[in-house]
């Protein structure tokens, strides 16, 4: 009996204590900028998953904090972060009022792409250029491809009148030299890259980070020119936004519609342990014919995208996150866009069905932001294509209209040009980072692979049935080990890193010209950051990189004309291309009166060994020309970029960037030129934004494209080189935000692109035109107007 009474007493006191002691009281407070509250600022308990966000009035509450000493990190877009040390106990409730200073230059902006770890932009040993949703909106970028024109050293271009195959060039090197990342993972496949960043709508982007050069040591193959990291929307607080924008392309001649509808929302649980972001977009762009020959200069596009990013915190130290997006896109160019592909005179069409997903588990270790991450991601692309032209007798004289039934009956439809391609790319790995005091490190191992099968579909003609033909069946697997060590002194930070990659390429189709390939490549990297004074950062770096002799983006696009079809292939015995890159930059921040400014100058040099080049064959009896990729010897890319930002006040700012460079092979290539084609020596951009009255903003933006050499096959089988004109593309936008009530805003905007219609005026005409003879700005004079609603406009 006494024993039972003793147990009962213990249980009674335990229950009493449980209810009598409510635990550590919550941390409450307000976050402001000195004048007014900062809505939706974030609060994070350092080295844990615990966090919260302020409401629209800047008020915040942080629950379930363990007793003891902690560091709270307060952050808000456009403001400097602040760390506050607190000591929590049962008898010490805290009420904090936090004031954050403005960071108009973005020096405190957190970036991850430089070293695969989160750092303040000003502390990264490599320069990281960023673009935010606000900047993408100001320059009226519908897709990521349009927005990248406003980053120094980058230029995007349309490479085909028929289907709009596009590419981004970084420091003068074409798209296959750049690594495209999705949330830091290398899963953007070569197949998806054919139409590249024009597939990705800007409304799914939280931030774009660009590192030029030196990315190969941590990111592996194809990062010779640099990396572009697309970070998708993340849930931090409860927000929503919906918009509709319609545009008319080519105001001067037969304008065509470009309609975009976007939806975004993020939802976070009350305890902040779970969050989900949802986004969706629908785009419908009509095909545009600039010169009235019935063939498109801009392809017709229908794009539907939806996706999500979600997380769940497990205890104080663990977090699991998932992201997924699905893209269905149909694009078609040529003529007779509403007919079946083989019934038109020319059709280049590509229908994509893309699924991309990733899972990431993170555990915080220790008290110095140590982390262990385990991740896996994959992208599957299912693409159906048609690249073909109706065949007419030699010397046939065409008459408009091209869709005349009598004229069409004299040509033979090409049933052999339907194709199907499937590609699965994936990556998985483990990464750890940590450090103490002046020392920090990051290390990991990852496996990256792809399986791609490309084939022509079977068809029936007057000769009977022709079965499917496998064009390419290639698998690639790369096992990589990487590491980096940072030592931080008072004014100098030294970063030494490396990556070892073992790649294996297997070509299953015996008819392919190159055999299986494998190799192990060691890629070192060395960076210095020197801060002689607070306002100045001097950076230098050396890195090596390589491109494996795999199938690249441009290999999967076929240029089609009535008398010529260009097919890309890898040559027999193609060796990997390797590089040595050097960079030196000066970054200075200062004040003029009350205004802030930043000037950055960056010099770059990349030497290429066994550089890839093309050898062009003579047309065969079917008019097919083979562009064979071979090792063209050595090449050199070097130049200088300059960026400048000036923020005189909170009401206006101006930014510009300019790049001057030279890209050459050591030996003469086709047409007797050493220069990289489609690469201007000079190009740049500017943006200007002002808010003359409250809630009303005006934005100006422009891009400059210097003269460049481009191949032209319109008047001769062998072709010739043309020096293009220079272009200046000026755009403008005005927007008014109507504050209907607290937490609900209405925005109305109107804008124009290419105001002076600085646009190519010598497009090829007719069925036998050279569709690759396209250059300069991607859009003629065009107007756009839109409406959006949301709670944080």
LUMZANU-196679 format. One record per residue (C-alpha): residue number from 1; residue in one letter; x, y, z. Coordinates in steps of 0.5 Angstrom, whole numbers, always signed. Example, Ala and Ser with C-alpha at 12.3 -4.5 7.8 and 13.67 -1.06 7.14 Angstrom:
<recs>
REC:1:A:+25:-9:+16
REC:2:S:+27:-2:+14
</recs>
This chain:
<recs>
REC:1:X:+0:+0:+0
REC:2:X:+6:+5:+2
REC:3:X:+9:+3:-5
REC:4:X:+3:+5:-9
REC:5:X:+2:+11:-5
REC:6:X:+9:+13:-6
REC:7:X:+8:+12:-14
REC:8:X:+2:+16:-14
REC:9:X:+5:+22:-10
REC:10:X:+11:+22:-15
REC:11:X:+6:+22:-21
REC:12:X:+2:+27:-18
REC:13:X:+8:+32:-17
REC:14:X:+10:+30:-24
REC:15:X:+3:+32:-27
REC:16:X:+3:+38:-23
REC:17:X:+10:+41:-25
REC:18:X:+8:+39:-32
REC:19:X:+2:+44:-32
REC:20:X:+5:+49:-27
REC:21:X:+11:+50:-32
REC:22:X:+9:+52:-39
REC:23:X:+16:+52:-41
REC:24:X:+20:+58:-44
REC:25:X:+16:+63:-46
REC:26:X:+16:+65:-53
REC:27:X:+20:+71:-56
REC:28:X:+16:+77:-59
REC:29:X:+17:+83:-62
REC:30:X:+17:+88:-68
REC:31:X:+22:+88:-74
REC:32:X:+22:+95:-77
REC:33:X:+27:+100:-82
REC:34:X:+27:+106:-77
REC:35:X:+21:+109:-80
REC:36:X:+16:+103:-81
REC:37:X:+15:+96:-80
REC:38:X:+18:+91:-85
REC:39:X:+13:+86:-87
REC:40:X:+15:+78:-88
REC:41:X:+22:+79:-85
REC:42:X:+25:+72:-83
REC:43:X:+27:+70:-76
REC:44:X:+32:+64:-76
REC:45:X:+35:+61:-69
REC:46:X:+42:+60:-72
REC:47:X:+44:+52:-73
REC:48:X:+37:+50:-72
REC:49:X:+31:+49:-77
REC:50:X:+27:+53:-72
REC:51:X:+25:+60:-75
REC:52:X:+19:+64:-76
REC:53:X:+17:+70:-80
REC:54:X:+14:+77:-79
REC:55:X:+7:+79:-81
REC:56:X:+5:+84:-85
REC:57:X:+5:+89:-79
REC:58:X:+12:+87:-78
REC:59:X:+10:+83:-72
REC:60:X:+13:+76:-70
REC:61:X:+13:+71:-65
REC:62:X:+18:+65:-64
REC:63:X:+15:+59:-60
REC:64:X:+18:+52:-57
REC:65:X:+25:+55:-56
REC:66:X:+30:+51:-52
REC:67:X:+32:+54:-46
REC:68:X:+39:+57:-46
REC:69:X:+44:+62:-50
REC:70:X:+42:+63:-57
REC:71:X:+43:+67:-63
REC:72:X:+37:+70:-67
REC:73:X:+39:+72:-75
REC:74:X:+34:+77:-77
REC:75:X:+33:+78:-85
REC:76:X:+29:+82:-90
REC:77:X:+30:+83:-97
REC:78:X:+33:+89:-99
REC:79:X:+36:+90:-92
REC:80:X:+42:+88:-88
REC:81:X:+42:+82:-84
REC:82:X:+43:+82:-76
REC:83:X:+45:+77:-71
REC:84:X:+42:+78:-64
REC:85:X:+45:+74:-58
REC:86:X:+39:+72:-53
REC:87:X:+39:+68:-46
REC:88:X:+33:+64:-45
REC:89:X:+30:+62:-39
REC:90:X:+23:+60:-36
REC:91:X:+23:+67:-32
REC:92:X:+26:+71:-37
REC:93:X:+20:+73:-43
REC:94:X:+23:+77:-49
REC:95:X:+20:+82:-53
REC:96:X:+25:+85:-58
REC:97:X:+24:+91:-63
REC:98:X:+29:+90:-68
REC:99:X:+31:+95:-73
REC:100:X:+35:+93:-80
REC:101:X:+39:+98:-84
REC:102:X:+37:+98:-92
REC:103:X:+42:+94:-96
REC:104:X:+40:+97:-103
REC:105:X:+47:+94:-106
REC:106:X:+45:+87:-104
REC:107:X:+52:+86:-101
REC:108:X:+48:+82:-95
REC:109:X:+44:+78:-100
REC:110:X:+45:+71:-99
REC:111:X:+48:+67:-104
REC:112:X:+50:+59:-105
REC:113:X:+52:+58:-112
REC:114:X:+60:+61:-111
REC:115:X:+62:+55:-106
REC:116:X:+56:+50:-105
REC:117:X:+54:+54:-98
REC:118:X:+50:+60:-96
REC:119:X:+55:+66:-96
REC:120:X:+54:+74:-96
REC:121:X:+55:+76:-103
REC:122:X:+60:+81:-100
REC:123:X:+64:+75:-97
REC:124:X:+64:+70:-103
REC:125:X:+71:+69:-105
REC:126:X:+68:+69:-112
REC:127:X:+63:+74:-115
REC:128:X:+56:+72:-116
REC:129:X:+51:+76:-120
REC:130:X:+44:+76:-118
REC:131:X:+37:+77:-120
REC:132:X:+31:+77:-116
REC:133:X:+23:+77:-118
REC:134:X:+23:+85:-117
REC:135:X:+29:+86:-122
REC:136:X:+26:+81:-127
REC:137:X:+19:+84:-127
REC:138:X:+22:+91:-128
REC:139:X:+25:+89:-135
REC:140:X:+19:+85:-137
REC:141:X:+22:+78:-137
REC:142:X:+17:+73:-139
REC:143:X:+22:+67:-139
REC:144:X:+29:+67:-135
REC:145:X:+32:+67:-142
REC:146:X:+30:+74:-143
REC:147:X:+32:+76:-136
REC:148:X:+39:+74:-137
REC:149:X:+41:+79:-142
REC:150:X:+41:+84:-136
REC:151:X:+47:+81:-133
REC:152:X:+54:+83:-135
REC:153:X:+58:+78:-139
REC:154:X:+51:+74:-141
REC:155:X:+48:+75:-148
REC:156:X:+42:+70:-150
REC:157:X:+40:+69:-157
REC:158:X:+35:+66:-162
REC:159:X:+39:+61:-167
REC:160:X:+33:+59:-171
REC:161:X:+27:+63:-175
REC:162:X:+23:+56:-175
REC:163:X:+23:+54:-168
REC:164:X:+26:+59:-164
REC:165:X:+32:+54:-161
REC:166:X:+36:+59:-157
REC:167:X:+42:+59:-153
REC:168:X:+45:+63:-147
REC:169:X:+53:+65:-148
REC:170:X:+57:+67:-142
REC:171:X:+64:+71:-143
REC:172:X:+63:+69:-151
REC:173:X:+62:+62:-150
REC:174:X:+56:+58:-153
REC:175:X:+51:+55:-148
REC:176:X:+54:+48:-148
REC:177:X:+60:+51:-144
REC:178:X:+55:+53:-138
REC:179:X:+52:+49:-133
REC:180:X:+45:+50:-131
REC:181:X:+43:+48:-124
REC:182:X:+36:+47:-121
REC:183:X:+36:+49:-114
REC:184:X:+44:+48:-114
REC:185:X:+43:+41:-117
REC:186:X:+46:+39:-124
REC:187:X:+39:+36:-127
REC:188:X:+38:+41:-133
REC:189:X:+39:+35:-139
REC:190:X:+42:+37:-145
REC:191:X:+35:+35:-149
REC:192:X:+31:+40:-144
REC:193:X:+37:+45:-146
REC:194:X:+35:+45:-153
REC:195:X:+30:+51:-152
REC:196:X:+33:+52:-146
REC:197:X:+32:+58:-141
REC:198:X:+26:+60:-145
REC:199:X:+22:+54:-143
REC:200:X:+23:+57:-135
REC:201:X:+18:+62:-134
REC:202:X:+20:+67:-129
REC:203:X:+14:+67:-124
REC:204:X:+17:+60:-121
REC:205:X:+24:+64:-120
REC:206:X:+26:+66:-113
REC:207:X:+33:+68:-115
REC:208:X:+38:+67:-121
REC:209:X:+45:+66:-119
REC:210:X:+51:+67:-124
REC:211:X:+58:+65:-123
REC:212:X:+62:+67:-129
REC:213:X:+68:+62:-130
REC:214:X:+71:+58:-124
REC:215:X:+65:+54:-123
REC:216:X:+68:+47:-125
REC:217:X:+72:+45:-119
REC:218:X:+65:+44:-115
REC:219:X:+60:+43:-120
REC:220:X:+64:+39:-125
REC:221:X:+63:+38:-133
REC:222:X:+61:+44:-137
REC:223:X:+62:+49:-132
REC:224:X:+68:+52:-136
REC:225:X:+64:+59:-138
REC:226:X:+61:+59:-131
REC:227:X:+54:+56:-128
REC:228:X:+47:+59:-128
REC:229:X:+43:+57:-121
REC:230:X:+35:+57:-122
REC:231:X:+33:+58:-115
REC:232:X:+25:+56:-115
REC:233:X:+20:+59:-110
REC:234:X:+21:+58:-103
REC:235:X:+15:+58:-97
REC:236:X:+17:+63:-92
REC:237:X:+10:+66:-90
REC:238:X:+3:+67:-93
REC:239:X:+3:+70:-99
REC:240:X:-1:+70:-106
REC:241:X:-1:+73:-113
REC:242:X:-4:+73:-119
REC:243:X:-3:+76:-126
REC:244:X:-5:+77:-133
REC:245:X:-1:+80:-138
REC:246:X:-2:+81:-146
REC:247:X:+3:+83:-151
REC:248:X:+3:+85:-158
REC:249:X:+9:+83:-162
REC:250:X:+11:+87:-168
REC:251:X:+7:+93:-168
REC:252:X:+9:+95:-175
REC:253:X:+7:+89:-178
REC:254:X:+2:+84:-177
REC:255:X:+2:+84:-169
REC:256:X:+1:+77:-166
REC:257:X:-1:+76:-159
REC:258:X:+3:+73:-153
REC:259:X:-2:+72:-147
REC:260:X:+1:+70:-140
REC:261:X:-3:+68:-134
REC:262:X:+1:+67:-127
REC:263:X:-1:+64:-120
REC:264:X:+3:+64:-114
REC:265:X:+2:+62:-107
REC:266:X:+6:+60:-101
REC:267:X:+2:+57:-94
REC:268:X:+6:+56:-88
REC:269:X:+3:+53:-82
REC:270:X:+2:+57:-75
REC:271:X:+8:+54:-72
REC:272:X:+13:+55:-78
REC:273:X:+15:+47:-78
REC:274:X:+11:+46:-85
REC:275:X:+11:+50:-91
REC:276:X:+9:+50:-99
REC:277:X:+10:+54:-105
REC:278:X:+5:+53:-111
REC:279:X:+6:+56:-118
REC:280:X:+3:+56:-124
REC:281:X:+3:+59:-131
REC:282:X:+0:+59:-138
REC:283:X:+3:+62:-144
REC:284:X:+0:+62:-151
REC:285:X:+4:+66:-156
REC:286:X:+2:+66:-164
REC:287:X:+8:+65:-169
REC:288:X:+10:+72:-172
REC:289:X:+12:+73:-179
REC:290:X:+17:+79:-180
REC:291:X:+17:+80:-187
REC:292:X:+11:+77:-190
REC:293:X:+13:+71:-193
REC:294:X:+8:+66:-189
REC:295:X:+14:+63:-185
REC:296:X:+15:+65:-178
REC:297:X:+21:+69:-175
REC:298:X:+18:+67:-168
REC:299:X:+15:+61:-167
REC:300:X:+8:+59:-164
REC:301:X:+9:+57:-157
REC:302:X:+4:+54:-152
REC:303:X:+7:+53:-145
REC:304:X:+4:+50:-139
REC:305:X:+8:+50:-132
REC:306:X:+6:+48:-125
REC:307:X:+10:+46:-119
REC:308:X:+11:+46:-112
REC:309:X:+17:+47:-106
REC:310:X:+15:+44:-99
REC:311:X:+19:+43:-93
REC:312:X:+18:+40:-86
REC:313:X:+22:+41:-80
REC:314:X:+23:+35:-76
REC:315:X:+25:+37:-69
REC:316:X:+31:+43:-68
REC:317:X:+36:+40:-72
REC:318:X:+33:+37:-78
REC:319:X:+29:+39:-85
REC:320:X:+27:+35:-91
REC:321:X:+25:+39:-97
REC:322:X:+21:+37:-103
REC:323:X:+21:+41:-110
REC:324:X:+17:+39:-116
REC:325:X:+15:+42:-123
REC:326:X:+12:+40:-129
REC:327:X:+12:+43:-136
REC:328:X:+8:+42:-142
REC:329:X:+10:+46:-148
REC:330:X:+9:+46:-156
REC:331:X:+13:+50:-160
REC:332:X:+12:+50:-168
REC:333:X:+15:+55:-173
REC:334:X:+15:+55:-181
REC:335:X:+9:+56:-185
REC:336:X:+1:+53:-184
REC:337:X:+2:+53:-177
REC:338:X:-5:+50:-176
REC:339:X:-4:+44:-181
REC:340:X:-1:+37:-179
REC:341:X:+7:+38:-179
REC:342:X:+8:+34:-186
REC:343:X:+2:+38:-190
REC:344:X:+6:+44:-189
REC:345:X:+12:+47:-193
REC:346:X:+17:+47:-187
REC:347:X:+15:+45:-180
REC:348:X:+20:+45:-174
REC:349:X:+16:+43:-168
REC:350:X:+18:+40:-161
REC:351:X:+13:+38:-156
REC:352:X:+16:+37:-149
REC:353:X:+13:+34:-143
REC:354:X:+18:+35:-137
REC:355:X:+18:+33:-130
REC:356:X:+23:+35:-125
REC:357:X:+23:+33:-118
REC:358:X:+28:+33:-112
REC:359:X:+29:+31:-105
REC:360:X:+34:+34:-100
REC:361:X:+35:+32:-92
REC:362:X:+39:+37:-88
REC:363:X:+41:+36:-81
REC:364:X:+45:+42:-77
REC:365:X:+51:+40:-73
REC:366:X:+54:+43:-68
REC:367:X:+53:+51:-66
REC:368:X:+57:+54:-72
REC:369:X:+52:+52:-78
REC:370:X:+55:+46:-79
REC:371:X:+51:+42:-84
REC:372:X:+50:+35:-87
REC:373:X:+46:+34:-93
REC:374:X:+43:+28:-97
REC:375:X:+40:+29:-104
REC:376:X:+37:+26:-110
REC:377:X:+34:+29:-116
REC:378:X:+32:+27:-123
REC:379:X:+29:+30:-129
REC:380:X:+25:+26:-135
REC:381:X:+24:+29:-142
REC:382:X:+19:+26:-147
REC:383:X:+20:+30:-153
REC:384:X:+16:+29:-160
REC:385:X:+19:+33:-166
REC:386:X:+18:+34:-173
REC:387:X:+24:+37:-177
REC:388:X:+22:+37:-185
REC:389:X:+20:+40:-191
REC:390:X:+16:+39:-197
REC:391:X:+20:+37:-203
REC:392:X:+19:+40:-210
REC:393:X:+23:+39:-216
REC:394:X:+29:+43:-217
REC:395:X:+28:+50:-220
REC:396:X:+21:+50:-218
REC:397:X:+18:+57:-218
REC:398:X:+14:+58:-212
REC:399:X:+8:+63:-212
REC:400:X:+4:+66:-206
REC:401:X:+0:+64:-203
REC:402:X:+5:+58:-200
REC:403:X:-1:+54:-198
REC:404:X:-5:+54:-205
REC:405:X:-7:+47:-205
REC:406:X:-5:+46:-213
REC:407:X:+2:+49:-211
REC:408:X:+2:+44:-205
REC:409:X:+0:+38:-209
REC:410:X:+6:+39:-214
REC:411:X:+11:+38:-208
REC:412:X:+12:+31:-204
REC:413:X:+11:+31:-196
REC:414:X:+16:+29:-192
REC:415:X:+14:+23:-188
REC:416:X:+21:+21:-185
REC:417:X:+22:+27:-181
REC:418:X:+18:+25:-175
REC:419:X:+22:+24:-169
REC:420:X:+22:+22:-161
REC:421:X:+27:+23:-156
REC:422:X:+27:+21:-149
REC:423:X:+32:+23:-143
REC:424:X:+33:+21:-136
REC:425:X:+38:+25:-132
REC:426:X:+39:+24:-125
REC:427:X:+44:+26:-119
REC:428:X:+44:+24:-112
REC:429:X:+50:+25:-107
REC:430:X:+52:+27:-100
REC:431:X:+55:+34:-98
REC:432:X:+58:+36:-91
REC:433:X:+60:+43:-89
REC:434:X:+63:+46:-82
REC:435:X:+68:+49:-79
REC:436:X:+71:+53:-73
REC:437:X:+73:+60:-72
REC:438:X:+77:+62:-78
REC:439:X:+77:+55:-81
REC:440:X:+71:+52:-86
REC:441:X:+70:+47:-90
REC:442:X:+65:+43:-95
REC:443:X:+66:+36:-98
REC:444:X:+62:+31:-102
REC:445:X:+61:+26:-107
REC:446:X:+55:+25:-112
REC:447:X:+53:+21:-118
REC:448:X:+51:+25:-124
REC:449:X:+48:+21:-130
REC:450:X:+43:+21:-136
REC:451:X:+40:+16:-141
REC:452:X:+38:+19:-148
REC:453:X:+35:+15:-154
REC:454:X:+33:+19:-160
REC:455:X:+30:+16:-166
REC:456:X:+26:+17:-172
REC:457:X:+19:+14:-172
REC:458:X:+17:+9:-178
REC:459:X:+13:+11:-183
REC:460:X:+10:+9:-190
REC:461:X:+11:+12:-197
REC:462:X:+10:+9:-204
REC:463:X:+16:+5:-203
REC:464:X:+13:+1:-197
REC:465:X:+14:+1:-189
REC:466:X:+20:+4:-186
REC:467:X:+21:+2:-179
REC:468:X:+24:+6:-173
REC:469:X:+31:+8:-174
REC:470:X:+35:+9:-168
REC:471:X:+39:+16:-168
REC:472:X:+43:+16:-162
REC:473:X:+42:+11:-155
REC:474:X:+47:+14:-150
REC:475:X:+48:+13:-143
REC:476:X:+53:+18:-139
REC:477:X:+55:+17:-132
REC:478:X:+60:+21:-128
REC:479:X:+62:+20:-121
REC:480:X:+65:+26:-117
REC:481:X:+68:+28:-111
REC:482:X:+69:+35:-109
REC:483:X:+72:+39:-103
REC:484:X:+74:+46:-101
REC:485:X:+77:+49:-95
REC:486:X:+77:+56:-93
REC:487:X:+82:+60:-89
REC:488:X:+79:+67:-87
REC:489:X:+84:+72:-84
REC:490:X:+83:+79:-82
REC:491:X:+83:+82:-89
REC:492:X:+84:+76:-93
REC:493:X:+80:+69:-95
REC:494:X:+84:+64:-98
REC:495:X:+79:+58:-102
REC:496:X:+82:+52:-104
REC:497:X:+78:+47:-108
REC:498:X:+78:+41:-112
REC:499:X:+74:+36:-116
REC:500:X:+75:+29:-119
REC:501:X:+70:+26:-124
REC:502:X:+70:+19:-127
REC:503:X:+66:+19:-133
REC:504:X:+63:+14:-137
REC:505:X:+60:+15:-144
REC:506:X:+57:+9:-147
REC:507:X:+54:+9:-154
REC:508:X:+49:+3:-155
REC:509:X:+47:+4:-162
REC:510:X:+53:+1:-166
REC:511:X:+52:+6:-172
REC:512:X:+54:+12:-168
REC:513:X:+61:+15:-170
REC:514:X:+65:+15:-164
REC:515:X:+66:+9:-159
REC:516:X:+65:+9:-152
REC:517:X:+69:+13:-148
REC:518:X:+71:+14:-140
REC:519:X:+77:+18:-137
REC:520:X:+78:+21:-130
REC:521:X:+79:+28:-129
REC:522:X:+82:+32:-123
REC:523:X:+80:+40:-123
REC:524:X:+83:+44:-118
REC:525:X:+81:+51:-116
REC:526:X:+84:+57:-112
REC:527:X:+81:+63:-110
REC:528:X:+83:+69:-106
REC:529:X:+79:+75:-103
REC:530:X:+83:+81:-100
REC:531:X:+79:+87:-97
REC:532:X:+84:+92:-96
REC:533:X:+79:+97:-93
REC:534:X:+72:+96:-91
REC:535:X:+69:+98:-98
REC:536:X:+74:+95:-103
REC:537:X:+74:+87:-105
REC:538:X:+80:+84:-109
REC:539:X:+78:+77:-112
REC:540:X:+83:+73:-116
REC:541:X:+82:+66:-118
REC:542:X:+85:+60:-122
REC:543:X:+81:+54:-124
REC:544:X:+81:+48:-129
REC:545:X:+75:+45:-133
REC:546:X:+73:+40:-138
REC:547:X:+67:+38:-143
REC:548:X:+66:+31:-144
REC:549:X:+65:+29:-151
REC:550:X:+58:+27:-150
REC:551:X:+52:+29:-154
REC:552:X:+50:+37:-153
REC:553:X:+44:+41:-153
REC:554:X:+45:+43:-161
REC:555:X:+46:+36:-163
REC:556:X:+39:+35:-162
REC:557:X:+36:+41:-166
REC:558:X:+36:+40:-174
REC:559:X:+36:+47:-178
REC:560:X:+31:+45:-184
REC:561:X:+30:+49:-191
REC:562:X:+27:+47:-197
REC:563:X:+34:+45:-200
REC:564:X:+38:+44:-194
REC:565:X:+38:+40:-187
REC:566:X:+43:+41:-182
REC:567:X:+44:+35:-177
REC:568:X:+50:+35:-172
REC:569:X:+54:+30:-170
REC:570:X:+60:+28:-166
REC:571:X:+66:+26:-170
REC:572:X:+70:+20:-169
REC:573:X:+75:+20:-164
REC:574:X:+73:+26:-161
REC:575:X:+77:+28:-154
REC:576:X:+75:+32:-148
REC:577:X:+76:+39:-148
REC:578:X:+80:+42:-142
REC:579:X:+81:+49:-140
REC:580:X:+85:+54:-135
REC:581:X:+81:+60:-133
REC:582:X:+84:+66:-129
REC:583:X:+80:+72:-126
REC:584:X:+81:+78:-123
REC:585:X:+76:+83:-120
REC:586:X:+76:+89:-116
REC:587:X:+69:+91:-113
REC:588:X:+68:+98:-109
REC:589:X:+62:+101:-105
REC:590:X:+62:+108:-103
REC:591:X:+57:+114:-102
REC:592:X:+56:+120:-106
REC:593:X:+52:+125:-101
REC:594:X:+47:+120:-99
REC:595:X:+47:+116:-105
REC:596:X:+50:+109:-105
REC:597:X:+54:+106:-111
REC:598:X:+58:+100:-113
REC:599:X:+63:+99:-118
REC:600:X:+66:+92:-120
REC:601:X:+71:+91:-126
REC:602:X:+73:+84:-128
REC:603:X:+78:+81:-132
REC:604:X:+77:+74:-135
REC:605:X:+82:+69:-139
REC:606:X:+80:+62:-141
REC:607:X:+85:+58:-145
REC:608:X:+82:+52:-148
REC:609:X:+86:+45:-151
REC:610:X:+83:+41:-156
REC:611:X:+77:+46:-157
REC:612:X:+71:+43:-160
REC:613:X:+69:+46:-167
REC:614:X:+65:+44:-173
REC:615:X:+67:+41:-180
REC:616:X:+61:+42:-185
REC:617:X:+60:+37:-190
REC:618:X:+58:+38:-197
REC:619:X:+50:+36:-198
REC:620:X:+48:+29:-200
REC:621:X:+43:+27:-205
REC:622:X:+37:+29:-200
REC:623:X:+40:+36:-198
REC:624:X:+43:+34:-192
REC:625:X:+49:+37:-189
REC:626:X:+53:+34:-183
REC:627:X:+56:+39:-178
REC:628:X:+61:+34:-175
REC:629:X:+64:+36:-168
REC:630:X:+72:+35:-168
REC:631:X:+77:+38:-164
REC:632:X:+80:+44:-167
REC:633:X:+86:+45:-163
REC:634:X:+87:+51:-158
REC:635:X:+83:+57:-157
REC:636:X:+83:+63:-152
REC:637:X:+77:+67:-149
REC:638:X:+79:+74:-146
REC:639:X:+76:+80:-144
REC:640:X:+74:+85:-139
REC:641:X:+67:+87:-136
REC:642:X:+64:+93:-132
REC:643:X:+58:+93:-127
REC:644:X:+56:+100:-124
REC:645:X:+50:+101:-119
REC:646:X:+48:+108:-116
REC:647:X:+42:+109:-111
REC:648:X:+42:+116:-110
REC:649:X:+35:+115:-106
REC:650:X:+30:+110:-104
REC:651:X:+26:+113:-110
REC:652:X:+31:+111:-116
REC:653:X:+37:+107:-118
REC:654:X:+41:+106:-124
REC:655:X:+45:+100:-126
REC:656:X:+49:+98:-132
REC:657:X:+54:+93:-135
REC:658:X:+59:+93:-141
REC:659:X:+63:+87:-143
REC:660:X:+69:+88:-148
REC:661:X:+72:+81:-150
REC:662:X:+75:+77:-156
REC:663:X:+74:+70:-157
REC:664:X:+79:+66:-162
REC:665:X:+81:+59:-164
REC:666:X:+89:+59:-165
REC:667:X:+88:+56:-172
REC:668:X:+83:+58:-178
REC:669:X:+77:+55:-178
REC:670:X:+71:+54:-183
REC:671:X:+71:+60:-188
REC:672:X:+78:+62:-186
REC:673:X:+76:+66:-180
REC:674:X:+79:+65:-173
REC:675:X:+73:+68:-169
REC:676:X:+68:+65:-165
REC:677:X:+62:+66:-169
REC:678:X:+55:+69:-166
REC:679:X:+60:+73:-161
REC:680:X:+60:+80:-161
REC:681:X:+66:+83:-158
REC:682:X:+62:+88:-155
REC:683:X:+55:+88:-151
REC:684:X:+52:+91:-145
REC:685:X:+46:+93:-141
REC:686:X:+43:+98:-137
REC:687:X:+37:+99:-132
REC:688:X:+33:+105:-129
REC:689:X:+28:+105:-124
REC:690:X:+24:+111:-121
REC:691:X:+18:+112:-116
REC:692:X:+16:+119:-117
REC:693:X:+10:+119:-113
REC:694:X:+8:+114:-108
REC:695:X:+6:+107:-111
REC:696:X:+7:+109:-118
REC:697:X:+14:+107:-121
REC:698:X:+17:+108:-128
REC:699:X:+23:+103:-131
REC:700:X:+27:+104:-137
REC:701:X:+32:+98:-139
REC:702:X:+36:+97:-145
REC:703:X:+41:+92:-148
REC:704:X:+47:+93:-153
REC:705:X:+49:+88:-158
REC:706:X:+56:+90:-162
REC:707:X:+57:+87:-169
REC:708:X:+59:+80:-170
REC:709:X:+60:+75:-175
REC:710:X:+55:+70:-177
REC:711:X:+55:+64:-182
REC:712:X:+50:+65:-188
REC:713:X:+48:+60:-193
REC:714:X:+42:+63:-197
REC:715:X:+46:+64:-204
REC:716:X:+51:+59:-204
REC:717:X:+52:+52:-202
REC:718:X:+59:+53:-198
REC:719:X:+56:+59:-195
REC:720:X:+60:+66:-193
REC:721:X:+61:+70:-187
REC:722:X:+57:+76:-185
REC:723:X:+59:+82:-181
REC:724:X:+52:+84:-177
REC:725:X:+50:+91:-175
REC:726:X:+50:+93:-168
REC:727:X:+43:+94:-164
REC:728:X:+41:+98:-158
REC:729:X:+34:+95:-156
REC:730:X:+30:+100:-151
REC:731:X:+24:+98:-147
REC:732:X:+20:+102:-142
REC:733:X:+15:+100:-137
REC:734:X:+10:+104:-132
REC:735:X:+6:+101:-126
REC:736:X:+1:+103:-121
REC:737:X:+0:+100:-115
REC:738:X:-7:+101:-112
REC:739:X:-8:+99:-104
REC:740:X:-15:+97:-104
REC:741:X:-14:+95:-96
REC:742:X:-9:+92:-92
REC:743:X:-6:+86:-95
REC:744:X:-9:+86:-102
REC:745:X:-6:+90:-107
REC:746:X:-8:+91:-115
REC:747:X:-3:+93:-120
REC:748:X:-4:+96:-127
REC:749:X:+2:+96:-132
REC:750:X:+4:+98:-139
REC:751:X:+10:+97:-142
REC:752:X:+14:+97:-149
REC:753:X:+20:+93:-151
REC:754:X:+25:+95:-157
REC:755:X:+22:+102:-157
REC:756:X:+26:+104:-163
REC:757:X:+25:+97:-167
REC:758:X:+32:+96:-167
REC:759:X:+31:+89:-171
REC:760:X:+34:+85:-176
REC:761:X:+31:+87:-183
REC:762:X:+35:+82:-188
REC:763:X:+31:+76:-186
REC:764:X:+31:+70:-191
REC:765:X:+25:+69:-195
REC:766:X:+21:+63:-198
REC:767:X:+22:+56:-197
REC:768:X:+29:+55:-199
REC:769:X:+31:+61:-194
REC:770:X:+37:+60:-189
REC:771:X:+33:+59:-182
REC:772:X:+40:+60:-178
REC:773:X:+41:+67:-181
REC:774:X:+38:+70:-175
REC:775:X:+41:+75:-170
REC:776:X:+40:+81:-166
REC:777:X:+34:+83:-161
REC:778:X:+29:+77:-160
REC:779:X:+23:+81:-161
REC:780:X:+21:+87:-166
REC:781:X:+17:+93:-163
REC:782:X:+12:+90:-158
REC:783:X:+7:+93:-153
REC:784:X:+5:+89:-146
REC:785:X:+0:+91:-141
REC:786:X:-2:+87:-135
REC:787:X:-6:+87:-128
REC:788:X:-4:+83:-122
REC:789:X:-7:+82:-115
REC:790:X:-4:+80:-109
REC:791:X:-2:+82:-102
REC:792:X:+5:+84:-103
REC:793:X:+6:+88:-109
</recs>
